[in-house]
Amino acid sequence: EDDDEDDDEDDDEDDAESFSEDEDTLSVSEGISVADWLCKLGYAAFVLEYTLEPRRFDGRASGVEPLVEEAAAALRLIRAKTTARGRGPGRLCVMGFSAGAHLAMCLCRHTAAEASRPEVAVLAYAPASNPVCLCILGVVGTDVVPRYIPWCLPWRWLAQCGCCQFCQQHRWCDLKAASEAMPPTLLVASDGDKFLPPQWNMEPLQEALLEQGVHTRCVRGDFGEHGFGLSGWHEDCEQWLREQLFPPC
């Protein structure tokens, strides 16, 4: 799993490394290679390599709050550095893949009232529930958790009881609260993704965003298994960014 998240701003990078648009190359990584590709398009791209501390018993992060704080600090730093360089505030897009996409949603929610909040978002194969909450059992594929198990266990009730570390993360599963804070959003999913099937993740995300009146575009196709990166939809991504970050005069 790659939990990298990319922040990009509409400033030119003259020294951007060239990046092959071969789709096999595009799917190698969800962090540095995506940033290189964004730089080639003329954006200044920043990769957030966030920590996963403190960890819980299974090695995963025990909560999203430290990650959200790091991401929010990165946004403020990007805004400040851009202003200091005399390039103006610019427009900023937050981009995330898988768990990083869920972090991007949490970040938009956390910074909704701040000047540093992103103007655009790209969420690729994002889980509809917090990956460190029990609710995640209800959105993963049947090859990971047989579909009958979440319904046999009282996981929905447990997630809301607030009696353990897992349950205290349930507030980040609130799609309504997340959608209210989202900027125009591009959602991406693959019908070949058996880990986070689109019908249990992309579709409820799309519905929640549309209910809140958020400008939303969905790109869905047979892009491969979970972790497909930019393969199959990089042109859609480029078009979305140009429309949102370089609006017509």
N, C-alpha and C positions, 0 to 999 in steps of 0.2 A: 504494500500500500504506500502510495506517495502522498504525503500530506502537505506538499508545498502549495503555496498560494502566491499568485502574481498580482502586483499592483502596477498599472501602467498609466503614464501621463503623456499628453500630446506635445512633448518637447523632442526636437530632433537630436539624435545621437550620431555624430559624424563618424565615430570610431566603432560603430556597431559591427559585430562579426557577421559575415555572410552565413546564411542558413539555408540548407537545402530544403526544397519543398517536397522532396520525395516522401510519400506518406509513411514508408517504413521508418524513416528517420524521425518524422514528426511524432510518432507514437512511442519513441524510446523513453522520453522523460516528460514529466509534467511541471518541471521547474525551470532549470537553466536553459534547456533547449527552446522552451516556449518563450522565455525572455529574449533569447537571441533572435528568434523569429519576429517578435514584436519590434525589436530595435531595427531590424531590416525594413520594417514597414514605416519607420520614422517616429516611433514612440520611444520615450525613455521608460525602461522596464525595470522593475525592482522585484526581487524574489525574497519572500519572507521565509527563512528557515527557522521556524519556531520550535521552542523547547516543548518537551512532553512531561516536564516535572511539575508537581510531584506525580508519581506514578502509583497506580493501585496494584493489587496482588497479581493481576495477569499481565503486567508490563505496560498497559495502555495508560494514557493520561487519566488522572482521577477526576478532572473537570476541565471545562473549556475556558473558565474565567482567566487563568494566566495567559492562555493563548490569545484571547480577545484583547487583553490589555497590551500584549506585545504588538499585535496587529494595529491597534489604535495608536500606539506610540509611533509606529512606522509611518502611518498616514500623516500624523502631525509633523514628523520629521521631513517627509517628502514635501509637504506644503511649505514648511519653513525654508528649506534649502532652495526650493524653486523660487520663492519670493526673494531670497537673499541674492540669487543669481540674476535678478532683474528680469525674469522671463514671465512675470505675471502669474496669477493663480492657476491657470490651465484648467483642464477638465480631467478628472481622475476616474479610472475604472478599476474595480477590484475583480479579480479572476481566480477561481478556485476549482480544484478537481477533487471529487469524492469527499473525504472528510474535510479537505481544504475548502470545498465549496460550501459545506455546512458552516465552517468557520467564517467564510465570507458573509453568509447571511447573519450570523451572530454579530459580526463586526458592523454591518449596516444598521442593525438594531441598536447596538451599543452607542454608535456615533450619530444617531438620527438627529439629535439636537445640536450637533457640533458643526463648526465651519469646515472641518476636515473630512466630513462624510463624503463617500464616493458619489459621483453623478451617474455612474453606469455600473452594471454588474454582468458577469458571465459565470454561470454555474454549470459545470460539466459533471454529469452523473452524480448529482448531489443526493445524499440521503434525506428523506423527508423527516427523519427523527434524529435527535442528538446521538451520535455514535457511542457516547459513554452513558447513555440512559437505557433502562430496560426496554424502552419503546423500540429500540433498534431491532429487537427480535421480530417485530411485526412488519418490517419492510425489507428484510434480507430474503434472498431466494431460497427456494425449497431444497436446493442442493447444499445449502449451508445449515439451515434450520428447517426441518420438515414442517409443513404448513400447519399441521394439527397441533404441534407443540405449543406455539404461542397462545392458541385458543384453549388449550387444556390447563395452562398455568395462568394464575391471576396476575399476569404481568402488567396489564393496564392499571389495575388497582395498586399494585406494588409501586409503579412508577409515580403515583400521585400521593403516596402515603407520607413521604417526607421523613422516613425513619432511618434512612441509610444514605451513604454517599451516592449510590446510583440514583436514588429518588430525588435528591436535591438538584440533580441535573435536568429534571423533567421540564423546568420552565423554558429551556431552550428548544423544546419540542413543539412549542406553541406556534403553529403556522400562521395563525391570524396576526399575532404580535409581530412575527418576523416579516410578513408580507406588508404590513402597514408601513414599515420602515424602509422597504426596498426601493431603489431607484429603477429606471428602465432596465429590464433584465432579459438576458438571453439564456434559455434553458437548453441543455443538450443531453441526449440520452441515446443509447443503442438498444435495439430489440434483442441483440445478442448478449446483453449484460444480464447474466443469471445471478450475479451477486446482489445488485440493487436493481431489480426489474423496474422498467419505466412505469408500469401500471400502479406500482405501490410507492413510487417516489416522484418521478417527473409529473405524472398526471395530477396528484393532489397538490403539488407545488404550484403548477399552472393554475389550477382552480382557485387556490387561495390568493394568488397574485391578481388574477382577473377580478375576483370578488372585491378586492381593495382598489380596483381601478389602475393598477400598475401596468404601464406599457410593457407587454411581454411578447417575446418571440420564441418559438420552439423549433429546434432542429432535432429530428428523430429519424434514425435510419439503422441499417445493419452495419454498424461501424466496428463490430467485433466485441470481444469480451470486456469485462470491467478493466479499466486502466488503459483504454485505447488512445488517450491523449488527444491530439488534434486530428488524428487520422479520419479522413472522410468529410470533415466539416470546417477545415481551416479557411476556405473561401467564404463560408457563411460568417465566420468569426470576423474576418477582415472587413466584410461589408458592414456588419453590425457596428464595429468600432468606428469606421469612417462616418457612418450615419450619425452616431451618437457623440463622438468626440470632435468631429469636424462637421458640424451642422451646416447646411447650405445657407449662404448669405441671403 
